[in-house]
Amino acid sequence: MLTAFRESDGQLVSGQLIRKRKEDRYFCPECGEEVLHARSLSGVRIGHFRHKPGALLCSYGGEGPEHERIKAEIYLHLLEHYPTAFTTLVPEYRDLSDALRPDLFLETRKGTRVAIEVQVSAINVEEMTRRFKEYTRLGVHMLWVLPYPADRLVQEQEEWGWAHGQGHYVRAVHHQQAHMLRLSEQEVFLYWAYFKRLVYWPGAGEGERSFSVMRLDEAYSPGREMLINGEHQKYNASRNSMMKRILRLEHGIRFDAFRPTYARAFRSLMRPYPIPGRYLLMAP
């Protein structure tokens, strides 16, 4: 977790923004158990708090290091690049609703309230729908951020060529940028909810700490003819519900380029569930 209550003054403090002092004690905002302040001198891992070994299970302790890293980096990015843009900027916000705890909550000087959800682990569509409805009921615009899928954007191209000096064929593998991306079910939900856009944050060591936006579109399998039981059968091109074409991928997107909007509910013909009416922070 990024924040904890400090015993000496009762303040909710960030593990990255305070010094590590042996005399200070900290407590989990969720379960009240004492937690440890972890902050390495190397700065490899973001300063945070963790439960002691053997502590009772707590929802604050269930996030993995990748989720924790992205959440902290977005928080520090907003603090650094937009120091006067928000009246509120709080990680792991607890005062919005008993049913919600956004990874980051902010309110702009114009009064727009935004919840940033970092989605690293798998989550079912029912839970995503619940959060969409609850945030919208509260008038909060949502920005869902995914880890950048670097390993899924590289495609292997195999080539065979005759090696004259060796007298046999040799295999060569080239790597190129993929033009298609197979989505998970949660990504398909976000694809439809955000008008065929997905928002990413870079992985560890992947360069500039800023948002990336991918624009996608429907992918179609080509039509084909087959000989079945001596008869030619023709199959028309069809849409692939999980595979999408990459239209454009932009890096270094500024946070102030995102715009608050309301989108009506609709049902995609390709999925069995509806996309609810929602307040969004839309990517450019």
C-alpha positions as CSV (number, residue, x, y, z in Angstrom):
1,M,0.0,0.0,0.0
2,L,1.2,3.6,-0.7
3,T,-0.3,5.2,2.4
4,A,-0.7,4.6,6.1
5,F,-1.7,6.5,9.3
6,R,1.3,7.9,11.2
7,E,0.9,7.3,15.0
8,S,2.6,10.6,16.1
9,D,0.2,12.9,14.4
10,G,-2.6,10.7,13.0
11,Q,-1.9,11.9,9.5
12,L,-2.4,9.7,6.4
13,V,1.1,9.8,4.8
14,S,2.7,8.5,1.6
15,G,5.5,6.0,1.9
16,Q,7.3,7.6,-1.0
17,L,7.1,11.2,0.3
18,I,8.3,10.8,3.9
19,R,11.7,9.8,5.3
20,K,12.1,6.4,6.9
21,R,12.5,6.8,10.6
22,K,12.8,3.9,13.1
23,E,10.9,5.8,15.9
24,D,7.7,6.3,13.8
25,R,4.9,3.8,13.8
26,Y,2.3,3.4,11.1
27,F,-1.1,1.7,10.8
28,C,-3.1,0.2,8.0
29,P,-6.1,2.5,7.0
30,E,-8.1,-0.7,6.3
31,C,-7.6,-3.1,9.1
32,G,-5.8,-0.9,11.7
33,E,-2.9,-3.3,12.1
34,E,0.6,-1.9,12.4
35,V,2.5,-1.9,9.1
36,L,6.1,-1.4,8.2
37,H,7.5,1.4,6.2
38,A,9.5,0.0,3.3
39,R,11.7,2.4,1.2
40,S,15.0,1.3,-0.4
41,L,18.0,3.6,-0.6
42,S,18.4,2.6,-4.3
43,G,14.9,3.8,-5.2
44,V,14.3,0.7,-7.3
45,R,11.0,0.1,-5.6
46,I,8.6,2.9,-4.7
47,G,8.3,3.7,-1.0
48,H,5.3,1.9,0.5
49,F,3.9,0.2,3.6
50,R,3.5,-3.6,4.1
51,H,1.9,-5.7,6.7
52,K,4.0,-7.6,9.2
53,P,4.6,-11.3,8.5
54,G,1.8,-13.4,9.9
55,A,-0.7,-10.5,10.0
56,L,-4.3,-11.1,9.3
57,L,-5.5,-11.0,5.7
58,C,-6.3,-7.5,4.6
59,S,-7.6,-6.1,1.2
60,Y,-4.8,-3.6,1.3
61,G,-2.2,-6.4,1.3
62,G,-3.5,-8.1,-1.8
63,E,-1.9,-6.0,-4.5
64,G,1.1,-7.2,-6.4
65,P,4.3,-5.2,-6.9
66,E,3.4,-4.3,-10.5
67,H,0.0,-2.8,-9.5
68,E,1.7,-1.0,-6.6
69,R,4.5,0.4,-8.9
70,I,2.1,1.7,-11.6
71,K,-0.2,3.3,-9.0
72,A,2.7,5.0,-7.3
73,E,4.3,6.2,-10.6
74,I,1.1,7.7,-11.8
75,Y,0.6,9.5,-8.5
76,L,4.1,10.9,-8.5
77,H,3.8,11.8,-12.2
78,L,0.7,13.9,-11.5
79,L,2.3,15.5,-8.4
80,E,5.4,16.5,-10.4
81,H,3.9,17.7,-13.7
82,Y,0.6,19.2,-12.4
83,P,1.4,20.6,-9.0
84,T,-1.4,23.2,-9.0
85,A,-4.0,21.4,-11.1
86,F,-5.9,19.6,-8.4
87,T,-7.7,20.5,-5.2
88,T,-7.5,16.9,-4.2
89,L,-5.0,14.2,-5.2
90,V,-5.0,11.1,-3.0
91,P,-3.9,7.5,-3.5
92,E,-6.0,4.7,-2.2
93,Y,-8.9,7.0,-1.4
94,R,-11.3,5.7,1.2
95,D,-13.9,8.4,1.7
96,L,-15.7,8.2,-1.6
97,S,-17.9,5.1,-0.9
98,D,-17.9,2.0,1.3
99,A,-18.1,0.0,-2.0
100,L,-15.2,1.7,-3.8
101,R,-11.5,2.4,-3.1
102,P,-10.0,3.9,-6.3
103,D,-6.2,3.6,-6.7
104,L,-6.1,7.3,-7.2
105,F,-8.7,10.0,-6.6
106,L,-8.5,13.6,-7.7
107,E,-10.6,16.6,-8.2
108,T,-9.6,19.4,-10.6
109,R,-10.0,23.1,-9.9
110,K,-13.0,23.0,-12.2
111,G,-14.7,20.5,-9.9
112,T,-14.3,17.4,-12.1
113,R,-13.9,14.3,-9.9
114,V,-11.8,11.5,-11.3
115,A,-11.1,7.9,-10.1
116,I,-8.0,6.2,-11.7
117,E,-8.2,2.4,-11.6
118,V,-5.0,0.4,-12.3
119,Q,-6.0,-3.0,-13.7
120,V,-3.1,-5.5,-13.6
121,S,-4.7,-8.7,-12.3
122,A,-7.7,-10.4,-13.9
123,I,-11.2,-9.1,-13.0
124,N,-14.6,-10.3,-14.1
125,V,-17.0,-8.3,-16.1
126,E,-19.6,-8.3,-13.3
127,E,-17.2,-6.5,-10.9
128,M,-16.2,-4.0,-13.6
129,T,-19.8,-3.3,-14.3
130,R,-20.5,-2.8,-10.6
131,R,-17.7,-0.2,-10.3
132,F,-18.8,1.6,-13.5
133,K,-22.3,1.9,-12.1
134,E,-21.2,3.0,-8.7
135,Y,-18.7,5.6,-9.9
136,T,-21.3,7.0,-12.3
137,R,-23.9,7.2,-9.5
138,L,-21.5,9.3,-7.5
139,G,-20.7,11.5,-10.5
140,V,-17.1,10.4,-10.7
141,H,-15.3,10.1,-14.1
142,M,-13.3,6.9,-14.6
143,L,-9.9,6.4,-16.1
144,W,-8.8,2.7,-16.3
145,V,-5.1,2.1,-16.9
146,L,-3.5,-1.1,-18.1
147,P,0.1,-2.2,-18.0
148,Y,1.8,-1.7,-21.3
149,P,1.7,-5.0,-23.3
150,A,5.2,-4.9,-24.7
151,D,5.5,-8.6,-25.1
152,R,2.2,-8.8,-27.0
153,L,3.2,-6.2,-29.5
154,V,6.2,-8.0,-31.0
155,Q,5.5,-10.5,-33.7
156,E,7.9,-13.2,-35.0
157,Q,8.3,-13.5,-38.7
158,E,9.8,-16.7,-39.9
159,E,11.8,-17.0,-43.1
160,W,13.6,-19.9,-44.8
161,G,16.4,-19.4,-47.2
162,W,19.0,-21.5,-49.1
163,A,22.4,-21.3,-47.6
164,H,24.7,-21.8,-50.7
165,G,27.8,-22.3,-48.7
166,Q,26.2,-24.9,-46.5
167,G,24.0,-26.7,-49.0
168,H,20.7,-26.6,-47.0
169,Y,17.9,-24.3,-46.0
170,V,18.3,-22.2,-42.8
171,R,15.6,-20.6,-40.7
172,A,15.8,-17.0,-39.7
173,V,13.4,-15.2,-37.3
174,H,12.7,-11.5,-37.5
175,H,10.8,-9.5,-34.9
176,Q,8.4,-6.8,-36.1
177,Q,5.7,-4.6,-34.6
178,A,2.4,-6.5,-34.4
179,H,-0.6,-5.0,-36.3
180,M,-3.2,-7.1,-34.3
181,L,-3.7,-7.6,-30.6
182,R,-5.7,-10.3,-28.9
183,L,-7.6,-8.9,-25.9
184,S,-8.6,-10.5,-22.7
185,E,-12.3,-10.3,-21.7
186,Q,-11.6,-7.3,-19.3
187,E,-9.8,-5.5,-22.1
188,V,-12.7,-6.2,-24.5
189,F,-15.1,-4.6,-21.9
190,L,-12.8,-1.5,-21.7
191,Y,-12.4,-1.4,-25.5
192,W,-16.2,-1.0,-25.9
193,A,-16.6,1.2,-22.8
194,Y,-14.0,3.7,-24.0
195,F,-14.9,3.8,-27.7
196,K,-12.2,1.4,-28.9
197,R,-9.4,3.0,-27.0
198,L,-7.2,1.5,-24.3
199,V,-4.9,3.5,-22.0
200,Y,-1.5,2.0,-20.8
201,W,1.3,2.8,-18.4
202,P,4.8,1.7,-19.3
203,G,6.5,-1.3,-17.6
204,A,9.5,-1.1,-15.4
205,G,12.5,0.3,-17.5
206,E,10.4,0.9,-20.6
207,G,11.2,4.6,-20.9
208,E,9.2,7.8,-20.3
209,R,6.8,7.6,-17.4
210,S,3.6,8.8,-19.1
211,F,0.4,7.5,-20.6
212,S,0.1,5.7,-23.9
213,V,-3.2,5.4,-25.8
214,M,-3.9,2.7,-28.3
215,R,-6.7,3.1,-30.9
216,L,-8.2,-0.2,-32.1
217,D,-10.8,-1.5,-34.4
218,E,-12.6,-4.7,-35.3
219,A,-10.6,-7.5,-37.0
220,Y,-12.1,-9.8,-39.6
221,S,-11.0,-13.3,-40.5
222,P,-10.7,-13.6,-44.4
223,G,-13.3,-15.4,-46.4
224,R,-12.3,-18.8,-47.7
225,E,-13.5,-21.8,-49.8
226,M,-13.3,-25.4,-48.7
227,L,-14.0,-28.7,-50.4
228,I,-16.2,-30.7,-48.0
229,N,-17.6,-34.1,-49.1
230,G,-16.8,-33.3,-52.7
231,E,-18.7,-29.9,-52.6
232,H,-17.2,-26.4,-52.5
233,Q,-18.3,-24.5,-49.4
234,K,-17.8,-20.7,-49.3
235,Y,-17.4,-18.9,-46.0
236,N,-17.6,-15.1,-45.8
237,A,-15.3,-12.9,-43.8
238,S,-16.3,-12.7,-40.1
239,R,-15.5,-10.6,-37.1
240,N,-13.2,-11.9,-34.4
241,S,-14.6,-10.9,-31.0
242,M,-11.3,-11.0,-29.2
243,M,-8.7,-10.0,-31.9
244,K,-8.5,-6.3,-32.7
245,R,-6.6,-4.2,-35.3
246,I,-4.2,-1.7,-34.0
247,L,-4.9,1.6,-35.8
248,R,-2.6,3.9,-33.9
249,L,-0.4,3.8,-30.8
250,E,0.7,7.1,-29.2
251,H,3.1,7.6,-26.3
252,G,3.7,10.5,-24.0
253,I,0.0,11.5,-23.7
254,R,-0.4,14.4,-21.3
255,F,-3.0,13.9,-18.5
256,D,-4.7,17.2,-19.4
257,A,-5.4,15.9,-22.8
258,F,-8.0,13.5,-21.3
259,R,-11.5,15.0,-21.3
260,P,-14.5,14.3,-19.0
261,T,-17.6,13.0,-20.8
262,Y,-20.8,11.0,-20.3
263,A,-21.5,8.0,-22.5
264,R,-24.9,6.3,-22.8
265,A,-25.5,2.6,-22.1
266,F,-25.4,0.3,-25.1
267,R,-25.0,-3.4,-25.9
268,S,-22.4,-4.7,-28.3
269,L,-23.6,-7.4,-30.7
270,M,-20.3,-9.2,-30.1
271,R,-20.6,-9.6,-26.3
272,P,-23.4,-11.1,-24.1
273,Y,-23.3,-8.2,-21.6
274,P,-24.4,-4.5,-21.8
275,I,-22.0,-1.5,-21.2
276,P,-23.7,0.7,-18.7
277,G,-24.1,4.5,-18.9
278,R,-20.9,6.0,-17.5
279,Y,-18.8,9.0,-16.7
280,L,-15.5,8.7,-18.4
281,L,-12.2,10.5,-18.6
282,M,-11.7,10.0,-22.4
283,A,-8.4,9.6,-24.1
284,P,-7.7,11.9,-27.0
